Amino acid sequence: MIERVTGDGQREMLLAPLWSLDKIAVLGGIDRELARRNTVQGARFS
């Protein structure tokens, strides 16, 4: 499964989710969680 978590849309067109306005924070949070779990994106894909 592939899922888009965040993107680069026009701020004035965004209805939800508001957390997606801070793309750097979202990506940083994903990086921190992957590090905490000692894993990488795609680790279970073979």
Order of alpha helices (4+ residues) and beta strands (2+ residues): alpha
